[in-house]
Amino acid sequence: MASVLDSVNQRTQLVGQNRLELLLFKLNGRQRYGINVFKVKEVLQCPRLTSLPNLAREVRGIAHIRGETISIIDLSLATGGQEIDDLENRFVIITEYNRSIQGFLVDSVDRIINLNWEQVMPPPEGAGDENYLTAVTEVEKDIVGILDVEKILLEVAPNNAEMTDEVLQDAKDAVGDSQKMIMIADDSMVALNQIKRALIPLGLDIMEGKNGRDTLEQLLALADTCEKSITEKLGLLISDIEMPEMDGYTLTSEIRNNEKLKDLRVILHTSLSGVFNQAMVDNVGADDFIAKFNPVDLADAVERNINLMHSDNARVASSES
């Protein structure tokens, strides 16, 4: 137990410091890629794979690991490259994304590095909408790509979850005629579009931020048009955690430390689902945390937080009268 608590403390000390740890790996070729260590459960030599009928082409097979049956996705194939060969000498990165566990087959694994999110940049303009990167960084004078795993998983195993009419109506009732915007911050266009598809039917006006720094700059500009608080015009922020330049934890900390922004309700919405996240969320002062991606959970969280926003506004109005 002591070692677990020490690990939690070590991780949570990074919260608000805009830092991340990347596990570096290669597919076919020299190019290195990175994946957030928080999403990694284990790295192992590729086990014996069992092929099943009707698997997606990118799924090389399934493996029994630690009592679980896990799909093994060839990351090279999934990103438009060549199939990884010589499986006995390759590696699998076991990850937890969006409430599911999967293995990513890679050619080789390098090491873990510690970075500041300010060192992580969006993909260069001109890379096109079909690339599989959400960000890039520089390590030892080489460019390292950070893959858009949400996009990869959506293409390999689409999420068909839909909002029920009952949930949709409850959320619409909560939104009511508040006429306030909400803001979404996410560096993945796939994730951003998923959220918008879930929320636009609620009748909400939506602002978009492409990363934490861009979102903060937009919030500060909007706050300058408000008399006392940004909540006069913006009801809620739904933010990813992993974003180039500024992560969602640091963004939340910046919001809480700004007089005009501090009352804004913040939902952290992320594919990170490890054991450390609740401690991190509490540490930076977020109001809610939900794992990607389930439209019902998202609508429930929006309904819950808009109701709480109305209660907060009524309490403030009562105290001022």
Sequence and secondary structure as in RCSB ss.txt:
>XXXX:A:sequence
MASVLDSVNQRTQLVGQNRLELLLFKLNGRQRYGINVFKVKEVLQCPRLTSLPNLAREVRGIAHIRGETISIIDL
SLATGGQEIDDLENRFVIITEYNRSIQGFLVDSVDRIINLNWEQVMPPPEGAGDENYLTAVTEVEKDIVGILDVE
KILLEVAPNNAEMTDEVLQDAKDAVGDSQKMIMIADDSMVALNQIKRALIPLGLDIMEGKNGRDTLEQLLALADT
CEKSITEKLGLLISDIEMPEMDGYTLTSEIRNNEKLKDLRVILHTSLSGVFNQAMVDNVGADDFIAKFNPVDLAD
AVERNINLMHSDNARVASSES
>XXXX:A:secstr
 HHHHHHHHHHHTTTTTTEEEEEEEESSSS EEEEEGGGEEEEEE    B  TT  TTEEEEEEETTEEEEEEEH
HHHTT      GGG EEEEEEETTEEEEEEESEEEEEEEEEGGG B   TTS TT  EEEEEEETTEEEEEE HH
HHHHHHS       HHHHHHHHHHHTT   EEEEE S HHHHHHHHHHHGGGT  EEEESSHHHHHHHHHHHHTT
SSS GGGTEEEEEE S  SSS HHHHHHHHHTSTTTTT  EEEEES  STTHHHHHHHHT SEEEES  HHHHHH
HHHHHHHHHHHHHHHHHHHH 
